[in-house]
């Protein structure tokens, strides 16, 4: 099979980039410009990095630093792998907010916890699906919250104090005020005068879900009302801030378990009957006025 390589990006200004390789059999030679975490899927081979050569398979990850070169001198099994790439300025902003100074990965080759693997998979998903900046940034913050204690060795500067419920309520107000907009975690945190980590923790503690999930619930609720009023899927996608009609359909079904078409077919007839009756009454009233003339 022919090798394919794709790049994705998510998170807006606070981006994580993703490299996806399929059927890779080449001997890679890469100068790292970013902080990287490579996750082999079906790929199995040796990685040579900082004078150390080690086999990397699907039960381990490979962590690289900016300014270092790595190669893959031996391939035991061609296959697929993904790499999370964090630009240095983005990575630095995240670790600073986490209360850490500059540091380095604890180990270049290591096994990680199932929880961290789930968080990595979630970041890969939001990048591939072109999720909103708000959802992507929340996924990245969650990833750093788990990854840094496991993988990163940096001196602690001390964490900021926990934010109050008032900040969480302020974020909620912003979400309600801009249901159809394209909010991101950075701007929400800035409006409250707090950092992204604390904004996410505070909101999840108060409302049980991260801001992007709450925002999606609002959008779906708005979409339901519009379907009940007879709006088309294309109109709803535009007005509720979904990327397109297909994106709206996926998010609606993920939230409610049915497609917009199925939901519309169940509830729209009543709305149509009401509008038809109103139209008939209006025409009847108009005819009466004409007759009276």
C-alpha positions as CSV (number, residue, x, y, z in Angstrom):
1,X,0.0,0.0,0.0
2,X,1.1,3.5,-0.7
3,X,2.3,5.7,2.2
4,X,0.1,8.7,3.0
5,X,1.0,11.6,5.3
6,X,-1.5,14.3,6.4
7,X,-1.3,17.3,8.7
8,X,-4.1,18.8,10.8
9,X,-4.3,21.7,13.2
10,X,-6.7,22.6,16.0
11,X,-7.0,25.2,18.7
12,X,-6.7,28.4,16.8
13,X,-3.9,30.7,18.1
14,X,-3.1,28.1,20.8
15,X,-2.7,25.3,18.3
16,X,-1.6,21.8,18.4
17,X,-0.6,20.3,15.0
18,X,-1.1,16.6,14.2
19,X,0.9,14.5,11.7
20,X,-0.9,11.3,10.6
21,X,1.1,8.7,8.7
22,X,-0.5,5.6,7.1
23,X,1.4,2.6,5.7
24,X,4.7,4.2,6.5
25,X,7.8,2.2,5.6
26,X,10.3,5.0,5.1
27,X,13.3,5.7,7.3
28,X,12.4,9.1,8.7
29,X,15.0,11.8,9.4
30,X,13.5,14.7,11.2
31,X,14.8,17.9,12.8
32,X,12.3,18.8,15.5
33,X,11.1,22.4,15.5
34,X,8.4,21.6,18.1
35,X,7.7,19.6,21.3
36,X,6.4,16.3,20.0
37,X,4.6,13.2,21.3
38,X,4.6,10.3,18.8
39,X,2.0,7.5,19.2
40,X,2.7,4.4,17.1
41,X,-0.5,2.6,16.1
42,X,0.5,-0.3,13.9
43,X,4.0,1.0,13.2
44,X,6.9,-0.8,14.9
45,X,10.6,0.2,14.5
46,X,13.7,1.7,16.1
47,X,14.0,5.4,16.8
48,X,17.5,7.0,17.2
49,X,17.4,10.1,19.4
50,X,20.1,11.9,21.3
51,X,22.5,8.9,20.8
52,X,20.0,6.4,22.1
53,X,18.3,3.9,19.9
54,X,15.2,2.1,21.1
55,X,12.3,0.1,19.7
56,X,9.0,1.9,19.8
57,X,5.7,0.0,19.3
58,X,2.0,0.6,20.0
59,X,2.4,0.3,23.8
60,X,4.8,3.3,24.1
61,X,5.2,6.9,23.1
62,X,8.2,8.8,21.9
63,X,8.7,12.4,23.2
64,X,11.0,14.8,21.4
65,X,12.3,18.3,22.1
66,X,12.8,21.3,19.8
67,X,16.3,21.5,18.3
68,X,16.9,17.8,18.4
69,X,17.2,15.4,15.4
70,X,15.7,11.9,15.4
71,X,15.8,9.1,12.8
72,X,14.2,5.7,12.3
73,X,17.1,3.5,11.2
74,X,15.2,0.2,11.3
75,X,11.6,-0.7,10.5
76,X,10.3,-4.0,11.9
77,X,6.7,-3.5,10.8
78,X,5.5,-0.7,8.5
79,X,2.3,0.9,9.6
80,X,0.5,3.9,10.9
81,X,1.4,6.4,13.6
82,X,0.4,9.9,14.8
83,X,2.4,12.8,16.3
84,X,1.1,15.6,18.4
85,X,3.3,18.7,17.7
86,X,3.2,21.7,20.0
87,X,4.9,25.0,18.8
88,X,7.4,26.1,21.5
89,X,5.6,29.4,22.3
90,X,2.3,27.5,22.6
91,X,3.8,24.8,24.8
92,X,5.5,27.5,27.0
93,X,2.2,29.3,27.5
94,X,0.5,26.1,28.7
95,X,3.3,25.0,31.1
96,X,3.5,28.6,32.5
97,X,-0.2,28.6,33.3
98,X,0.2,25.2,34.8
99,X,2.7,26.8,37.2
100,X,5.9,25.3,35.7
101,X,9.1,26.8,34.4
102,X,10.9,25.6,31.3
103,X,11.9,22.0,31.5
104,X,12.1,18.9,29.4
105,X,10.4,15.5,28.9
106,X,11.3,13.1,31.7
107,X,12.0,10.3,29.3
108,X,12.2,10.2,25.5
109,X,10.8,6.6,25.3
110,X,8.1,5.7,27.8
111,X,4.8,4.0,28.5
112,X,1.8,6.2,29.5
113,X,-1.4,5.7,31.5
114,X,-4.7,4.7,29.9
115,X,-6.1,8.1,30.9
116,X,-3.4,9.9,29.1
117,X,-3.8,7.8,26.0
118,X,-7.6,8.6,26.0
119,X,-6.8,12.3,26.3
120,X,-4.3,12.1,23.4
121,X,-6.9,10.3,21.3
122,X,-9.4,13.0,22.0
123,X,-6.9,15.7,20.8
124,X,-6.3,13.7,17.7
125,X,-10.0,13.5,17.1
126,X,-10.8,17.2,17.5
127,X,-7.9,18.0,15.1
128,X,-9.0,15.5,12.5
129,X,-12.7,16.6,12.7
130,X,-11.9,20.3,12.6
131,X,-13.7,20.9,15.9
132,X,-14.3,24.4,17.1
133,X,-11.4,26.3,18.8
134,X,-13.4,26.1,22.1
135,X,-13.6,22.3,22.0
136,X,-10.1,21.9,20.8
137,X,-8.6,24.2,23.4
138,X,-10.5,22.4,26.1
139,X,-9.2,19.0,24.9
140,X,-5.6,20.4,24.8
141,X,-5.9,21.8,28.3
142,X,-7.2,18.5,29.6
143,X,-4.3,16.7,27.9
144,X,-1.7,19.0,29.5
145,X,-3.3,18.5,32.9
146,X,-2.6,14.8,32.6
147,X,0.5,14.8,30.4
148,X,2.7,17.2,32.4
149,X,2.8,15.3,35.7
150,X,3.4,12.1,33.8
151,X,5.9,13.2,31.1
152,X,7.3,16.6,31.9
153,X,10.1,17.6,34.3
154,X,9.8,21.3,35.2
155,X,10.3,23.4,38.3
156,X,7.1,24.4,40.0
157,X,6.2,28.1,40.4
158,X,3.1,27.4,42.5
159,X,-0.4,27.3,41.1
160,X,-2.8,30.2,41.1
161,X,-5.7,30.1,43.6
162,X,-8.8,28.3,42.5
163,X,-11.4,30.6,40.9
164,X,-14.8,31.2,42.4
165,X,-18.2,30.2,41.2
166,X,-18.6,33.8,40.0
167,X,-16.1,33.2,37.3
168,X,-17.8,30.1,36.2
169,X,-21.1,31.9,36.0
170,X,-19.5,34.7,34.0
171,X,-18.3,32.1,31.5
172,X,-21.8,30.7,31.3
173,X,-23.2,34.2,30.7
174,X,-20.8,34.6,27.8
175,X,-21.8,31.3,26.3
176,X,-25.5,32.2,26.5
177,X,-24.9,35.6,25.0
178,X,-23.2,34.2,21.9
179,X,-24.9,30.9,21.2
180,X,-24.2,31.0,17.5
181,X,-20.7,32.5,17.7
182,X,-17.2,30.9,17.6
183,X,-15.9,31.4,21.1
184,X,-12.6,30.0,22.3
185,X,-11.3,29.1,25.8
186,X,-8.6,31.8,25.7
187,X,-11.1,34.6,25.1
188,X,-13.6,33.3,27.7
189,X,-10.8,33.1,30.3
190,X,-9.6,36.6,29.4
191,X,-13.1,38.0,29.9
192,X,-13.0,36.6,33.4
193,X,-9.4,37.7,34.1
194,X,-8.2,34.1,34.8
195,X,-6.1,31.5,33.0
196,X,-7.3,28.7,30.7
197,X,-6.6,25.9,33.2
198,X,-8.5,27.6,36.0
199,X,-11.4,28.6,33.7
200,X,-11.8,25.0,32.5
201,X,-11.5,23.5,36.0
202,X,-13.9,26.1,37.5
203,X,-16.6,25.6,34.8
204,X,-16.4,21.8,34.9
205,X,-16.6,21.8,38.7
206,X,-19.7,24.1,38.7
207,X,-21.6,22.7,35.7
208,X,-20.3,19.2,35.2
209,X,-19.1,19.6,31.6
210,X,-16.4,21.7,29.9
211,X,-17.5,25.0,28.2
212,X,-17.5,23.5,24.6
213,X,-19.9,20.7,25.6
214,X,-22.2,23.2,27.4
215,X,-22.1,25.5,24.3
216,X,-23.0,22.5,22.0
217,X,-26.0,21.8,24.2
218,X,-27.1,25.4,23.8
219,X,-26.7,25.1,20.0
220,X,-28.6,21.9,19.8
221,X,-31.4,23.3,22.0
222,X,-31.6,26.3,19.6
223,X,-31.6,24.0,16.6
224,X,-34.5,21.9,18.1
225,X,-36.6,25.0,18.4
226,X,-35.8,26.0,14.8
227,X,-36.7,22.5,13.5
228,X,-40.0,22.7,15.4
229,X,-40.6,26.0,13.5
230,X,-39.9,24.4,10.1
231,X,-36.4,25.8,9.4
232,X,-34.2,23.8,7.0
233,X,-31.0,22.1,8.1
234,X,-29.0,24.5,6.0
235,X,-30.6,27.6,7.7
236,X,-30.1,26.1,11.1
237,X,-26.4,25.2,10.5
238,X,-25.8,28.9,9.5
239,X,-27.7,30.5,12.3
240,X,-26.5,28.2,15.0
241,X,-22.8,28.5,14.1
242,X,-22.2,25.0,12.8
243,X,-19.5,24.6,10.2
244,X,-22.0,23.3,7.6
245,X,-25.1,21.1,7.2
246,X,-23.1,17.9,7.6
247,X,-21.4,19.1,10.8
248,X,-24.8,20.2,12.2
249,X,-26.2,16.7,11.5
250,X,-23.4,14.9,13.2
251,X,-23.5,17.1,16.3
252,X,-27.3,16.9,16.5
253,X,-27.3,13.1,16.3
254,X,-24.4,12.8,18.8
255,X,-26.4,14.8,21.3
256,X,-29.9,13.4,20.9
257,X,-29.4,10.1,19.2
258,X,-31.5,11.0,16.1
259,X,-30.9,12.9,12.9
260,X,-32.3,16.4,12.4
261,X,-34.5,14.9,9.6
262,X,-36.0,12.3,11.9
263,X,-36.6,14.9,14.6
264,X,-38.1,17.4,12.1
265,X,-40.4,14.7,10.7
266,X,-41.7,14.0,14.2
267,X,-42.3,17.5,15.4
268,X,-42.7,19.6,12.2
269,X,-46.2,18.4,11.1
270,X,-47.7,20.1,14.2
271,X,-45.9,23.3,13.4
272,X,-47.0,23.1,9.8
273,X,-50.6,22.6,10.8
274,X,-50.4,25.6,13.1
275,X,-49.0,27.8,10.4
276,X,-51.5,26.4,7.8
277,X,-54.4,27.2,10.2
278,X,-53.0,30.7,10.8
279,X,-52.7,31.2,7.0
280,X,-56.3,30.0,6.4
281,X,-57.6,32.3,9.2
282,X,-55.7,35.2,7.7
283,X,-57.0,34.5,4.2
284,X,-60.6,34.1,5.6
285,X,-60.3,37.4,7.5
286,X,-58.9,39.1,4.4
287,X,-61.8,37.7,2.3
288,X,-64.3,39.0,4.8
289,X,-62.8,42.5,4.6
290,X,-63.0,42.4,0.8
291,X,-66.7,41.2,1.0
292,X,-67.6,43.9,3.4
293,X,-66.3,46.5,1.0
